[in-house]
Amino acid sequence: MNYNKKKSILIGGIWHETNTYSKKKTFIKDFKSYQWHENDNLIKKSLNTNTEIGGFLDVLNQKNVNIIPSLFTAAVPSGIVTKKTFLKIVTKLVSYIRNFQIDGVILALHGALVVEKIPLAELFLVNKIKEKLEKNIPVVATFDLHANLSFELFDVCEMLIGYDTFPHVDMRQRGREAAQNLCAIIENKKKPKKFFKKLPILTVPQMQSTSETPMKEIMSSVFHAEKKMGIDTISISPGFPYSDIENLGLTVIGYGSNTNVLNTECKKLLNLIILNKNKFSPQFLTINGLEKKLLDIKRLKKPIIITDASDNVGGGALGNNTEVLEILKKYKLSGTVVIWSPYLRKNKFINKFFSKSVGTKITYEDNNLPIIDGYIIFKATNFSYIRDGLYMTGQRVNVGNVLVLETEFKLKIILTENRVMPFDDKHIKVFGIEPKLEDIIVTKSGSAWKIAFGKIAKTILNVDTNGICSSNLKKITYSNDYVNTFWPLNE
């Protein structure tokens, strides 16, 4: 980048996948306990990580740009973010736009953030940033493959660049791509042509894997289109169906220098998606169907991965559903399951033998929950570890207080104070459990578990339990009449 003077670029962002059906609201403490990287600490914590910010830094350091770090914060997917919390974050991030001559802004957003009483929250943030900038300063942002994108956000940003993978392994690459495009816009003083279109199609996470049909074929076509002269980048966002908002639906966006070529290729992709929409229908077992399968467990190859997608922590569910655990207990089956147990922060467990209920909703005093009898084989306070898998490599995971129980029939129950997403096998390895030696591993996940356990899985059983991230979208009530006509709801 040949500048007469060194350019200044502000970096920051906010990441939250909001499940509006969750009763657990999201507060400032939830952001601060997961990821809160501010000022110089944002650079320190993000360098050489597989994150969007890590990708920004790769390019901006190479370009010798003056990097202005602001705030990047994230919370584990959960319920609606309080207005007070969001406004505090916005105020803090915008406060870093002081007397600098800022030439560009690059943000790591999610695209599925929902805030109480503030529609289109990410648009609100971008507009607040633009109010502080000189006119025509470009803003580029990355977004998650599960983004529920609005045209308004697309319109106000010079570029929005989405993940190409699910499970997500390309965050750093997309960060680099976003930074390279921002630098090109600044250098050439020319904004790209744009394309935006939504389709009335809702898909569930377990059918959005980009290494499986139909997303594999769709993304292959995206990569082919991106090689065409006149196209810079195209992104597909299947979206996140567990938010009762207006901007649901699958989105195709694209950027380039040739309007005709861009429109032609994006419309081809839209037609391909419509042609393949029936392939997005999920296959799953009911809880009774799972029980019948496990009755004949001797015929199933091990390890058996049971995916409880309805209780998907990465989709905003609590990770506390015990329906699968109760079956394992009933038939005395060995394996490992993780259960969110916030009461661990209040209780001291001195004895080695444990005989209490697990699977709490919000408090320890819930009724009709299974009693687990077992020995405590691992105990820790304020436990954390560093992710070393393909997803969010280098990120610290704050597990909080932990108890690992083992029953007489070798069923291990990991109780964690904080909700933890199973994005790598350290999810259970850090507690002395070797995944490939387990008969059964229960994951509270839709598709992200494949990074952690996909290579060792011999049998995969997808079950639809009573959680808020059901594979069966007919269970979901939408207040928007238009959304109620979406495929597959009307099938």
VMD Tcl script that draws the C-alpha trace (Angstrom):
set ca {
  {0.00 0.00 0.00}
  {1.73 3.15 -1.16}
  {0.55 5.95 1.03}
  {2.09 9.41 1.41}
  {1.33 9.12 5.10}
  {0.64 6.23 7.38}
  {-3.07 5.35 7.42}
  {-5.02 4.66 10.61}
  {-7.56 1.85 10.89}
  {-9.82 1.18 13.89}
  {-10.46 -2.47 14.81}
  {-13.06 -3.91 17.17}
  {-16.39 -5.68 17.26}
  {-19.10 -7.53 19.15}
  {-20.06 -11.17 18.78}
  {-23.23 -12.79 20.06}
  {-25.60 -15.35 18.59}
  {-28.90 -14.53 20.27}
  {-31.53 -17.19 20.88}
  {-34.68 -15.20 21.62}
  {-36.37 -18.34 22.98}
  {-33.89 -18.60 25.85}
  {-35.03 -17.37 29.25}
  {-31.42 -16.54 30.16}
  {-30.87 -12.88 29.30}
  {-27.36 -11.77 28.43}
  {-25.67 -9.19 30.67}
  {-22.35 -7.36 30.71}
  {-20.91 -10.03 33.04}
  {-21.53 -12.65 30.35}
  {-19.39 -10.72 27.88}
  {-16.66 -9.99 30.41}
  {-16.46 -13.62 31.53}
  {-16.08 -14.95 27.97}
  {-14.16 -12.43 25.83}
  {-13.47 -8.80 26.63}
  {-10.35 -7.53 24.86}
  {-9.81 -3.80 25.02}
  {-7.19 -1.31 23.84}
  {-3.67 -2.80 23.55}
  {-4.93 -6.03 25.13}
  {-7.05 -6.56 22.01}
  {-3.89 -6.85 19.92}
  {-2.03 -8.91 22.52}
  {-4.85 -11.46 22.91}
  {-5.60 -11.72 19.18}
  {-2.18 -12.05 17.55}
  {-1.62 -15.45 15.90}
  {-5.10 -16.71 16.79}
  {-7.60 -18.31 14.42}
  {-10.01 -15.41 14.84}
  {-11.20 -12.59 12.64}
  {-9.20 -10.07 14.68}
  {-6.14 -12.29 14.28}
  {-6.65 -12.10 10.51}
  {-7.08 -8.32 10.62}
  {-3.75 -8.00 12.43}
  {-1.93 -10.28 9.96}
  {-2.71 -7.91 7.10}
  {-2.61 -4.55 8.86}
  {0.79 -5.26 10.42}
  {2.12 -6.30 7.02}
  {0.75 -3.10 5.47}
  {2.42 -1.04 8.22}
  {-0.90 0.58 9.08}
  {-1.45 2.52 12.30}
  {-3.78 0.14 14.15}
  {-6.20 1.72 16.60}
  {-7.48 -1.07 18.89}
  {-10.87 -0.42 20.50}
  {-12.98 -3.19 22.04}
  {-13.86 -6.68 20.92}
  {-16.23 -8.57 23.16}
  {-18.18 -11.81 22.88}
  {-20.57 -13.84 25.02}
  {-21.50 -17.50 24.78}
  {-24.74 -17.76 22.75}
  {-27.72 -17.19 25.01}
  {-30.89 -15.12 25.32}
  {-31.59 -11.55 24.35}
  {-28.93 -8.97 25.27}
  {-30.16 -6.29 27.63}
  {-30.33 -2.75 26.28}
  {-28.20 -1.45 29.15}
  {-25.48 -4.02 28.40}
  {-25.39 -3.27 24.69}
  {-25.28 0.50 25.14}
  {-22.34 0.14 27.55}
  {-20.47 -1.88 24.92}
  {-21.28 0.59 22.14}
  {-20.22 3.56 24.28}
  {-16.94 1.88 25.20}
  {-16.11 0.89 21.61}
  {-16.99 4.29 20.15}
  {-14.96 6.06 22.85}
  {-11.79 4.94 21.08}
  {-12.63 7.23 18.15}
  {-11.03 10.32 19.63}
  {-8.86 12.83 17.80}
  {-7.45 10.28 15.38}
  {-7.56 10.81 11.64}
  {-9.23 7.46 10.97}
  {-9.10 6.22 7.38}
  {-11.11 3.04 7.83}
  {-12.90 0.77 10.31}
  {-12.91 -3.01 10.38}
  {-15.22 -4.92 12.71}
  {-15.75 -8.52 13.73}
  {-19.53 -8.91 14.01}
  {-21.76 -11.96 14.26}
  {-24.91 -10.93 12.44}
  {-27.37 -12.67 14.77}
  {-27.17 -10.24 17.70}
  {-30.55 -9.28 19.18}
  {-30.90 -6.54 21.79}
  {-34.03 -5.67 23.74}
  {-35.75 -2.52 22.40}
  {-33.02 -1.87 19.81}
  {-33.90 -3.40 16.42}
  {-30.96 -4.16 14.13}
  {-28.39 -3.80 16.91}
  {-25.30 -4.24 14.72}
  {-26.61 -1.53 12.37}
  {-27.04 0.68 15.45}
  {-23.37 0.12 16.34}
  {-22.12 0.89 12.82}
  {-24.22 4.05 12.65}
  {-22.85 5.23 16.01}
  {-19.32 4.68 14.69}
  {-20.07 6.53 11.44}
  {-21.45 9.50 13.39}
  {-17.94 9.95 14.84}
  {-16.14 9.65 11.50}
  {-15.63 11.99 8.61}
  {-17.94 11.42 5.66}
  {-17.23 8.44 3.34}
  {-14.83 6.65 5.71}
  {-15.24 2.96 4.76}
  {-16.49 0.35 7.22}
  {-15.88 -3.35 6.49}
  {-17.06 -6.17 8.74}
  {-16.91 -9.94 8.97}
  {-19.93 -12.03 9.92}
  {-20.75 -15.56 11.02}
  {-22.28 -18.09 8.64}
  {-25.35 -18.04 10.95}
  {-25.93 -14.32 10.51}
  {-29.49 -13.05 10.05}
  {-28.41 -10.24 7.77}
  {-30.49 -7.14 7.16}
  {-30.36 -5.09 3.99}
  {-29.86 -2.01 6.15}
  {-26.56 -3.31 7.59}
  {-25.46 -4.43 4.12}
  {-26.29 -1.00 2.74}
  {-24.38 1.05 5.33}
  {-21.17 -1.05 5.21}
  {-18.79 -0.97 2.27}
  {-18.32 -4.74 2.55}
  {-19.60 -7.63 4.68}
  {-17.54 -10.81 4.44}
  {-18.90 -14.06 5.87}
  {-17.37 -17.34 6.97}
  {-17.02 -19.98 4.26}
  {-17.01 -22.91 6.69}
  {-19.19 -24.64 9.25}
  {-17.94 -25.94 11.58}
  {-16.06 -22.65 11.52}
  {-12.35 -23.01 10.79}
  {-11.69 -20.03 8.51}
  {-12.17 -17.04 10.81}
  {-8.57 -15.88 10.43}
  {-8.75 -16.26 6.64}
  {-11.94 -14.20 6.47}
  {-10.34 -11.60 8.72}
  {-7.43 -11.36 6.31}
  {-9.79 -11.10 3.36}
  {-11.75 -8.32 5.04}
  {-8.60 -6.36 5.90}
  {-7.18 -6.73 2.39}
  {-10.41 -5.44 0.88}
  {-10.59 -2.50 3.29}
  {-7.02 -1.52 2.43}
  {-7.83 -1.76 -1.29}
  {-10.89 0.49 -0.86}
  {-8.78 3.07 0.99}
  {-5.94 2.91 -1.52}
  {-8.06 2.98 -4.69}
  {-10.70 5.33 -3.25}
  {-13.27 3.19 -5.02}
  {-16.10 1.18 -3.49}
  {-17.19 -2.17 -4.96}
  {-20.47 -2.98 -6.68}
  {-22.86 -4.86 -4.38}
  {-25.47 -7.64 -4.50}
  {-27.97 -8.65 -1.78}
  {-30.84 -11.13 -1.83}
  {-32.72 -13.11 0.81}
  {-34.61 -16.36 0.26}
  {-37.54 -17.52 2.46}
  {-35.69 -20.65 3.57}
  {-34.94 -21.59 7.19}
  {-32.27 -24.20 7.92}
  {-31.08 -25.80 11.14}
  {-27.37 -25.87 12.10}
  {-26.88 -29.62 11.64}
  {-27.81 -29.21 7.95}
  {-25.47 -26.27 7.37}
  {-22.18 -28.17 7.42}
  {-20.08 -26.95 4.49}
  {-18.40 -30.33 4.12}
  {-21.73 -32.13 3.53}
  {-24.65 -31.93 1.10}
  {-26.18 -29.49 0.21}
  {-23.85 -26.75 1.53}
  {-20.76 -28.51 0.16}
  {-22.03 -28.22 -3.41}
  {-23.30 -24.68 -2.86}
  {-19.97 -23.48 -1.47}
  {-18.12 -25.19 -4.32}
  {-20.18 -23.06 -6.70}
  {-19.38 -19.95 -4.63}
  {-15.63 -20.62 -4.95}
  {-16.02 -21.20 -8.70}
  {-17.90 -17.89 -9.08}
  {-15.27 -15.99 -7.09}
  {-12.68 -16.91 -9.73}
  {-14.57 -14.94 -12.37}
  {-13.12 -11.62 -13.48}
  {-15.11 -8.80 -11.94}
  {-16.02 -10.62 -8.71}
  {-14.22 -9.93 -5.44}
  {-16.11 -12.09 -2.94}
  {-19.46 -13.83 -2.39}
  {-20.89 -15.00 0.93}
  {-23.77 -17.34 1.76}
  {-25.48 -17.03 5.13}
  {-27.99 -19.82 5.85}
  {-28.89 -17.88 9.00}
  {-29.92 -18.71 12.55}
  {-33.52 -19.93 12.95}
  {-33.81 -19.55 16.74}
  {-34.51 -15.82 16.77}
  {-38.02 -14.46 16.46}
  {-37.10 -11.47 14.29}
  {-37.94 -10.09 10.84}
  {-34.63 -10.71 9.07}
  {-34.72 -14.49 8.99}
  {-33.89 -16.39 5.85}
  {-30.95 -17.47 3.77}
  {-28.89 -14.57 2.36}
  {-26.59 -14.26 -0.65}
  {-24.34 -11.20 -0.81}
  {-21.57 -10.36 -3.23}
  {-19.10 -7.67 -4.23}
  {-17.11 -6.95 -7.36}
  {-16.13 -4.47 -10.06}
  {-18.49 -5.74 -12.79}
  {-22.20 -5.40 -11.99}
  {-23.39 -7.73 -14.77}
  {-21.02 -10.55 -13.89}
  {-21.75 -10.17 -10.16}
  {-25.53 -10.24 -10.65}
  {-25.34 -13.20 -13.04}
  {-23.22 -15.35 -10.72}
  {-25.21 -14.51 -7.60}
  {-28.49 -15.32 -9.35}
  {-27.02 -18.69 -10.43}
  {-26.30 -19.40 -6.78}
  {-29.83 -18.44 -5.77}
  {-31.25 -20.85 -8.35}
  {-28.91 -23.62 -7.15}
  {-30.04 -23.12 -3.55}
  {-33.72 -23.21 -4.52}
  {-33.09 -26.36 -6.55}
  {-31.49 -28.04 -3.53}
  {-33.71 -26.67 -0.76}
  {-35.26 -30.07 0.05}
  {-31.80 -31.38 0.93}
  {-31.76 -29.05 3.95}
  {-34.37 -31.22 5.73}
  {-32.77 -32.75 8.87}
  {-32.90 -36.38 9.93}
  {-33.12 -37.09 13.64}
  {-34.27 -39.55 16.28}
  {-36.89 -38.82 18.89}
  {-35.84 -39.52 22.46}
  {-37.83 -42.79 22.28}
  {-36.10 -43.66 19.03}
  {-32.72 -43.09 20.67}
  {-33.68 -45.35 23.56}
  {-34.58 -48.15 21.14}
  {-31.25 -47.73 19.34}
  {-29.32 -47.97 22.59}
  {-31.19 -51.10 23.64}
  {-29.19 -52.82 20.90}
  {-25.94 -51.05 21.75}
  {-23.80 -54.16 21.22}
  {-24.43 -53.85 17.49}
  {-23.31 -50.22 17.36}
  {-19.69 -49.38 16.57}
  {-17.93 -47.27 19.18}
  {-17.28 -44.50 19.98}
  {-20.93 -43.53 19.61}
  {-21.51 -39.78 19.30}
  {-24.97 -38.72 20.49}
  {-25.66 -35.16 19.34}
  {-28.23 -33.36 21.45}
  {-28.66 -30.49 18.99}
  {-31.81 -29.24 20.75}
  {-29.63 -28.39 23.76}
  {-26.91 -26.81 21.61}
  {-24.84 -24.48 23.81}
  {-23.44 -22.87 20.67}
  {-27.01 -22.03 19.64}
  {-28.05 -20.41 22.91}
  {-29.46 -23.43 24.75}
  {-28.34 -23.92 28.33}
  {-26.64 -27.30 27.96}
  {-28.55 -28.67 30.93}
  {-31.01 -31.12 29.32}
  {-30.89 -34.53 31.03}
  {-33.10 -36.65 28.74}
  {-30.13 -38.48 27.19}
  {-28.39 -38.74 30.56}
  {-31.45 -40.42 32.05}
  {-31.38 -43.09 29.32}
  {-27.69 -43.74 29.94}
  {-28.39 -44.06 33.65}
  {-31.45 -46.27 33.12}
  {-29.53 -48.84 31.09}
  {-26.22 -48.39 32.94}
  {-24.32 -47.35 29.81}
  {-20.76 -46.05 30.02}
  {-19.61 -42.85 28.37}
  {-19.24 -39.11 28.94}
  {-21.71 -36.23 29.07}
  {-21.24 -32.56 30.00}
  {-24.00 -30.79 31.97}
  {-24.18 -27.10 32.80}
  {-24.37 -26.75 36.59}
  {-24.23 -23.11 37.75}
  {-24.84 -24.11 41.38}
  {-21.19 -25.22 41.58}
  {-20.22 -21.63 42.37}
  {-22.23 -21.79 45.60}
  {-21.39 -25.23 46.93}
  {-18.32 -26.90 48.36}
  {-18.07 -30.60 47.68}
  {-15.81 -32.12 50.32}
  {-16.78 -35.78 50.23}
  {-15.56 -38.04 47.45}
  {-19.02 -39.57 46.97}
  {-21.67 -37.53 45.13}
  {-25.41 -38.22 45.37}
  {-27.39 -35.24 44.15}
  {-29.60 -34.08 41.30}
  {-27.95 -32.70 38.15}
  {-29.27 -30.89 35.12}
  {-30.45 -27.74 36.86}
  {-32.39 -25.19 34.83}
  {-31.20 -22.03 36.55}
  {-31.03 -22.90 40.26}
  {-29.95 -25.96 42.17}
  {-33.38 -26.49 43.72}
  {-35.24 -27.73 40.62}
  {-37.48 -30.74 41.11}
  {-37.83 -33.97 39.11}
  {-34.21 -34.06 38.01}
  {-32.14 -37.25 37.96}
  {-30.13 -38.17 41.03}
  {-26.62 -39.26 40.16}
  {-24.66 -41.51 42.50}
  {-20.96 -41.51 41.76}
  {-17.47 -40.73 42.90}
  {-15.80 -37.39 42.28}
  {-12.77 -38.19 40.14}
  {-11.83 -34.60 39.27}
  {-12.47 -31.33 41.07}
  {-11.23 -27.80 40.31}
  {-12.12 -24.18 40.92}
  {-11.82 -21.39 38.34}
  {-10.67 -23.93 35.75}
  {-9.70 -22.84 32.24}
  {-7.82 -24.13 29.22}
  {-6.53 -22.89 25.84}
  {-8.22 -24.18 22.69}
  {-5.81 -26.03 20.40}
  {-8.29 -27.31 17.80}
  {-9.17 -25.73 14.46}
  {-11.89 -23.49 15.92}
  {-10.83 -20.32 17.76}
  {-7.29 -21.67 18.17}
  {-5.53 -19.95 21.06}
  {-8.73 -18.80 22.79}
  {-8.92 -19.27 26.57}
  {-12.03 -21.13 27.74}
  {-13.22 -20.25 31.24}
  {-14.96 -23.35 32.56}
  {-15.31 -22.10 36.15}
  {-15.76 -24.64 38.93}
  {-15.80 -28.25 37.77}
  {-16.79 -31.64 39.15}
  {-16.31 -34.85 37.20}
  {-18.34 -37.77 38.51}
  {-18.00 -41.45 37.65}
  {-20.74 -44.00 38.33}
  {-20.22 -47.66 39.11}
  {-20.96 -48.46 35.44}
  {-18.26 -46.02 34.18}
  {-20.56 -43.21 33.10}
  {-18.72 -39.91 33.54}
  {-20.70 -36.71 34.08}
  {-18.77 -33.44 33.74}
  {-20.49 -30.66 35.68}
  {-19.32 -27.16 34.74}
  {-20.17 -23.85 36.36}
  {-19.96 -22.03 33.00}
  {-21.57 -23.07 29.74}
  {-18.89 -24.43 27.39}
  {-19.17 -25.06 23.64}
  {-17.64 -28.39 22.49}
  {-15.36 -27.00 19.79}
  {-12.36 -29.23 20.46}
  {-11.58 -32.55 22.13}
  {-9.95 -30.75 25.05}
  {-13.59 -30.23 26.04}
  {-13.22 -33.57 27.84}
  {-9.50 -34.37 27.53}
  {-8.55 -31.74 30.09}
  {-10.41 -33.82 32.67}
  {-8.37 -36.93 32.00}
  {-10.85 -38.53 29.60}
  {-9.56 -40.01 26.32}
  {-12.36 -39.57 23.72}
  {-11.42 -42.50 21.46}
  {-11.67 -44.91 24.42}
  {-15.21 -43.85 25.35}
  {-18.23 -45.96 24.41}
  {-20.52 -42.92 24.18}
  {-19.90 -39.19 24.01}
  {-22.92 -36.87 24.32}
  {-22.42 -33.46 22.72}
  {-24.60 -30.40 23.23}
  {-24.06 -29.26 19.66}
  {-25.49 -29.16 16.14}
  {-22.48 -29.55 13.86}
  {-19.55 -27.87 15.64}
  {-18.82 -31.10 17.56}
  {-17.41 -32.57 14.33}
  {-14.17 -30.62 14.80}
  {-13.71 -32.22 18.20}
  {-14.97 -35.75 17.66}
  {-15.76 -36.20 13.96}
  {-12.59 -38.19 13.18}
  {-13.18 -40.77 15.93}
  {-16.95 -41.19 15.54}
  {-17.95 -44.70 14.48}
  {-21.69 -44.23 15.05}
  {-23.55 -40.91 15.03}
  {-27.00 -40.62 16.59}
  {-28.75 -37.25 16.16}
  {-31.52 -36.85 18.71}
  {-34.22 -34.20 19.02}
  {-34.84 -33.60 22.73}
  {-36.96 -30.96 24.43}
  {-34.45 -28.10 24.11}
  {-34.91 -24.68 22.50}
  {-32.74 -25.48 19.44}
  {-34.97 -28.21 18.07}
  {-34.14 -29.83 14.73}
  {-37.88 -29.76 14.04}
  {-38.70 -26.13 13.23}
  {-42.41 -26.91 13.41}
  {-41.89 -26.86 17.18}
  {-40.77 -23.22 17.00}
  {-43.40 -20.48 17.29}
  {-42.71 -17.37 15.21}
  {-44.71 -14.19 15.74}
  {-43.94 -12.99 12.21}
  {-46.62 -14.30 9.84}
  {-44.25 -14.01 6.89}
  {-41.71 -16.29 8.59}
  {-44.45 -18.85 9.16}
  {-44.66 -19.31 5.38}
  {-40.95 -20.14 5.06}
  {-39.78 -23.52 3.89}
  {-39.50 -25.96 5.65}
  {-42.16 -24.67 8.06}
  {-44.88 -25.03 5.43}
  {-43.83 -28.49 4.30}
}
mol new
graphics top color blue
foreach p $ca { graphics top sphere $p radius 0.5 }
foreach p [lrange $ca 0 end-1] q [lrange $ca 1 end] { graphics top cylinder $p $q radius 0.2 }
display resetview
